[in-house]
Amino acid sequence: MDAARIDTPPALETSADRDADAPSRSTSFGGQFASMGSRLLLGSATGAWVGLVVGGFGGRIAMFLLRLTSPDAVIGRTSDDGFEIGRISIQSLFLFIVTAVLGAMAGIAYVIARPALPQRWRLAAWSIVGGALGGSTILHADGIDFSVLHPRGLSVAMFIAIPAASSAAIVMLVERRLEWWWVDRRRTIVACLPLLPAMLFFFLPLFLLAALLVVSAAATSSHLRRIVRLVGPTLVRGLLLIVATWSAWNLIRDVTAIL
């Protein structure tokens, strides 16, 4: 057995599906800490990449297109995000950091919820939840972006599509990266680079550490592991259903008011 395999965390050294659903062979707190740490790092790093590219650059491209299709009077007005429409400034860097952080949080949520989602429905389910939640968060009937920018149908469609596409990208990238994550250290380090600016937000590393400690402690207790296996998937699916339903209701209400 080569060195790379020896120090590979138990949760990431098998195939994607076996890794996600099989119980870890290591029951010590240290083993569970390393296993969950690598998995949470995978989710946060992947989400940060997606948030930076799809959310950050995608959002800027969407606003640029809307500026071209809107009356000239919108140029110079302040958008709902606090940016001047029609102008690229240093403030855009802050937007990219924010989208990277949001993406990292979404990636963490996915790798935690992943074992509870059937493999064939992971992509569709996470995309629907992400599109509904993200769209309901971005769209506001009384906001500047959706009252002065035209056509309104295009703005609504793009700002629902961006979070939905981000969620889909997180699922696809996580599934692909599971094959080499932590085994190929060089690729893992490169994949984690977007986390550096995201870590400027102090709550992200604190959230990661808290989640890591809680999940690792729970995984070392046989009683808690048994409970999680019995009710965990049902709770996760129920929570996602509630979030998707609530978000979809708010999204439909906002879209109706905007259009």
C-alpha positions as semicolon CSV with decimal commas, in nm:
position;residue;x (nm);y (nm);z (nm)
1;M;0,000;0,000;0,000
2;D;0,149;0,334;-0,105
3;A;0,190;0,632;0,122
4;A;-0,086;0,833;-0,041
5;R;-0,339;0,567;0,045
6;I;-0,218;0,519;0,397
7;D;-0,286;0,874;0,509
8;T;-0,610;0,914;0,313
9;P;-0,908;0,986;0,542
10;P;-1,141;0,685;0,561
11;A;-1,442;0,872;0,422
12;L;-1,268;0,968;0,099
13;E;-1,058;0,669;0,004
14;T;-1,334;0,464;-0,158
15;S;-1,565;0,532;-0,451
16;A;-1,813;0,818;-0,435
17;D;-2,122;0,621;-0,344
18;R;-1,957;0,372;-0,108
19;D;-1,782;0,661;0,059
20;A;-2,102;0,852;0,117
21;D;-2,323;0,576;0,250
22;A;-2,099;0,328;0,427
23;P;-2,013;0,385;0,797
24;S;-1,657;0,492;0,862
25;R;-1,415;0,224;0,974
26;S;-1,250;0,466;1,215
27;T;-1,448;0,525;1,535
28;S;-1,193;0,737;1,719
29;F;-1,255;1,108;1,755
30;G;-0,931;1,186;1,572
31;G;-1,025;0,963;1,279
32;Q;-1,374;1,108;1,254
33;F;-1,234;1,462;1,286
34;A;-0,997;1,405;0,993
35;S;-1,264;1,232;0,786
36;M;-1,529;1,498;0,836
37;G;-1,271;1,775;0,803
38;S;-1,172;1,657;0,456
39;R;-1,535;1,628;0,352
40;L;-1,634;1,972;0,481
41;L;-1,325;2,118;0,317
42;L;-1,431;1,957;-0,011
43;G;-1,776;2,113;0,010
44;S;-1,658;2,458;0,115
45;A;-1,376;2,476;-0,142
46;T;-1,601;2,356;-0,424
47;G;-1,876;2,596;-0,323
48;A;-1,630;2,886;-0,304
49;W;-1,515;2,818;-0,661
50;V;-1,874;2,803;-0,784
51;G;-1,977;3,112;-0,590
52;L;-1,683;3,305;-0,728
53;V;-1,733;3,206;-1,092
54;V;-2,108;3,148;-1,132
55;G;-2,233;3,381;-0,861
56;G;-1,973;3,658;-0,886
57;F;-1,890;3,675;-1,255
58;G;-2,231;3,545;-1,356
59;G;-2,401;3,815;-1,152
60;R;-2,183;4,088;-1,303
61;I;-2,255;3,962;-1,654
62;A;-2,628;3,957;-1,580
63;M;-2,619;4,316;-1,456
64;F;-2,418;4,421;-1,762
65;L;-2,675;4,266;-1,996
66;L;-2,958;4,435;-1,809
67;R;-2,779;4,768;-1,833
68;L;-2,762;4,727;-2,211
69;T;-3,132;4,640;-2,238
70;S;-3,251;4,908;-1,994
71;P;-3,302;5,282;-2,052
72;D;-2,995;5,505;-2,014
73;A;-3,158;5,665;-1,711
74;V;-3,062;5,364;-1,494
75;I;-2,689;5,433;-1,535
76;G;-2,548;5,583;-1,218
77;R;-2,829;5,464;-0,992
78;T;-2,745;5,247;-0,692
79;S;-2,853;4,885;-0,718
80;D;-3,000;4,679;-0,435
81;D;-2,651;4,545;-0,362
82;G;-2,512;4,895;-0,315
83;F;-2,326;4,912;-0,648
84;E;-2,351;5,189;-0,904
85;I;-2,523;5,058;-1,216
86;G;-2,307;5,089;-1,526
87;R;-1,979;5,125;-1,340
88;I;-1,713;4,868;-1,253
89;S;-1,528;4,959;-0,934
90;I;-1,321;4,811;-0,654
91;Q;-1,649;4,733;-0,479
92;S;-1,694;4,445;-0,721
93;L;-1,412;4,263;-0,541
94;F;-1,622;4,267;-0,225
95;L;-1,909;4,113;-0,423
96;F;-1,685;3,828;-0,538
97;I;-1,578;3,760;-0,179
98;V;-1,941;3,756;-0,065
99;T;-2,045;3,516;-0,341
100;A;-1,749;3,292;-0,258
101;V;-1,858;3,281;0,107
102;L;-2,219;3,206;0,014
103;G;-2,101;2,935;-0,221
104;A;-1,882;2,783;0,050
105;M;-2,179;2,770;0,287
106;A;-2,392;2,602;0,017
107;G;-2,114;2,350;-0,048
108;I;-2,091;2,264;0,321
109;A;-2,467;2,217;0,336
110;Y;-2,456;1,985;0,036
111;V;-2,187;1,750;0,164
112;I;-2,374;1,725;0,496
113;A;-2,707;1,653;0,325
114;R;-2,559;1,438;0,047
115;P;-2,583;1,094;0,215
116;A;-2,956;1,150;0,276
117;L;-3,028;1,222;-0,089
118;P;-3,078;0,934;-0,337
119;Q;-2,797;0,939;-0,591
120;R;-3,024;0,974;-0,894
121;W;-3,207;1,273;-0,741
122;R;-2,916;1,466;-0,591
123;L;-2,863;1,699;-0,884
124;A;-3,230;1,778;-0,942
125;A;-3,318;1,812;-0,574
126;W;-3,027;2,039;-0,485
127;S;-3,079;2,255;-0,795
128;I;-3,447;2,306;-0,711
129;V;-3,374;2,393;-0,349
130;G;-3,090;2,627;-0,447
131;G;-3,289;2,798;-0,722
132;A;-3,594;2,851;-0,501
133;L;-3,400;2,966;-0,195
134;G;-3,154;3,181;-0,388
135;G;-3,421;3,329;-0,612
136;S;-3,649;3,418;-0,321
137;T;-3,354;3,582;-0,144
138;I;-3,242;3,790;-0,443
139;L;-3,577;3,892;-0,590
140;H;-3,761;4,179;-0,421
141;A;-4,067;4,342;-0,569
142;D;-3,980;4,677;-0,409
143;G;-3,612;4,672;-0,509
144;I;-3,437;4,896;-0,760
145;D;-3,301;4,607;-0,967
146;F;-3,645;4,470;-1,050
147;S;-3,829;4,798;-1,096
148;V;-3,599;5,008;-1,317
149;L;-3,408;4,738;-1,506
150;H;-3,576;4,599;-1,815
151;P;-3,697;4,363;-1,941
152;R;-3,821;4,246;-1,603
153;G;-3,879;3,894;-1,726
154;L;-3,513;3,863;-1,822
155;S;-3,392;3,995;-1,486
156;V;-3,618;3,754;-1,298
157;A;-3,511;3,458;-1,512
158;M;-3,139;3,530;-1,477
159;F;-3,144;3,579;-1,101
160;I;-3,330;3,254;-1,051
161;A;-3,105;3,071;-1,295
162;I;-2,781;3,186;-1,128
163;P;-2,845;3,023;-0,785
164;A;-2,998;2,716;-0,953
165;A;-2,694;2,678;-1,179
166;S;-2,462;2,733;-0,884
167;S;-2,633;2,456;-0,689
168;A;-2,613;2,219;-0,985
169;A;-2,244;2,299;-1,035
170;I;-2,170;2,226;-0,668
171;V;-2,329;1,882;-0,695
172;M;-2,147;1,789;-1,016
173;L;-1,807;1,914;-0,898
174;V;-1,830;1,749;-0,556
175;E;-1,917;1,415;-0,716
176;R;-1,621;1,441;-0,953
177;R;-1,372;1,560;-0,693
178;L;-1,454;1,277;-0,454
179;E;-1,244;1,047;-0,674
180;W;-0,919;1,234;-0,608
181;W;-0,986;1,461;-0,312
182;W;-0,711;1,444;-0,049
183;V;-0,535;1,165;-0,241
184;D;-0,397;1,410;-0,496
185;R;-0,263;1,672;-0,257
186;R;-0,156;1,919;-0,526
187;R;-0,500;1,932;-0,686
188;T;-0,659;1,956;-0,344
189;I;-0,446;2,258;-0,251
190;V;-0,529;2,434;-0,579
191;A;-0,898;2,359;-0,530
192;C;-0,887;2,524;-0,186
193;L;-0,741;2,856;-0,308
194;P;-1,080;3,037;-0,333
195;L;-1,127;2,975;0,039
196;L;-0,845;3,217;0,125
197;P;-1,042;3,539;0,062
198;A;-1,360;3,375;0,189
199;M;-1,189;3,306;0,522
200;L;-1,172;3,683;0,579
201;F;-1,529;3,645;0,701
202;F;-1,459;3,516;1,052
203;F;-1,789;3,331;1,085
204;L;-1,700;3,085;0,806
205;P;-1,401;2,923;0,983
206;L;-1,594;2,928;1,310
207;F;-1,889;2,758;1,141
208;L;-1,659;2,499;0,987
209;L;-1,494;2,426;1,322
210;A;-1,825;2,401;1,506
211;A;-1,973;2,169;1,244
212;L;-1,659;1,958;1,248
213;L;-1,656;1,920;1,625
214;V;-2,028;1,839;1,650
215;V;-2,034;1,585;1,368
216;S;-1,708;1,420;1,475
217;A;-1,825;1,389;1,835
218;A;-2,158;1,243;1,722
219;A;-1,985;0,995;1,490
220;T;-1,775;0,850;1,774
221;S;-2,085;0,761;1,977
222;S;-2,242;0,432;1,870
223;H;-2,581;0,537;2,010
224;L;-2,583;0,865;1,821
225;R;-2,466;0,693;1,503
226;R;-2,755;0,451;1,529
227;I;-3,003;0,735;1,579
228;V;-2,861;0,932;1,287
229;R;-2,885;0,631;1,056
230;L;-3,247;0,576;1,153
231;V;-3,390;0,928;1,148
232;G;-3,116;1,140;0,987
233;P;-3,213;1,092;0,620
234;T;-3,580;1,153;0,694
235;L;-3,503;1,471;0,887
236;V;-3,275;1,603;0,614
237;R;-3,526;1,532;0,337
238;G;-3,807;1,684;0,542
239;L;-3,603;1,998;0,611
240;L;-3,513;2,038;0,243
241;L;-3,879;1,993;0,148
242;I;-3,982;2,264;0,396
243;V;-3,711;2,502;0,273
244;A;-3,797;2,440;-0,092
245;T;-4,171;2,484;-0,032
246;W;-4,134;2,800;0,174
247;S;-3,884;2,949;-0,072
248;A;-4,095;2,860;-0,374
249;W;-4,399;3,027;-0,217
250;N;-4,206;3,348;-0,153
251;L;-4,047;3,331;-0,496
252;I;-4,384;3,297;-0,672
253;R;-4,521;3,587;-0,471
254;D;-4,225;3,812;-0,561
255;V;-4,224;3,712;-0,928
256;T;-4,599;3,784;-0,952
257;A;-4,550;4,126;-0,796
258;I;-4,251;4,211;-1,019
259;L;-4,411;4,103;-1,346
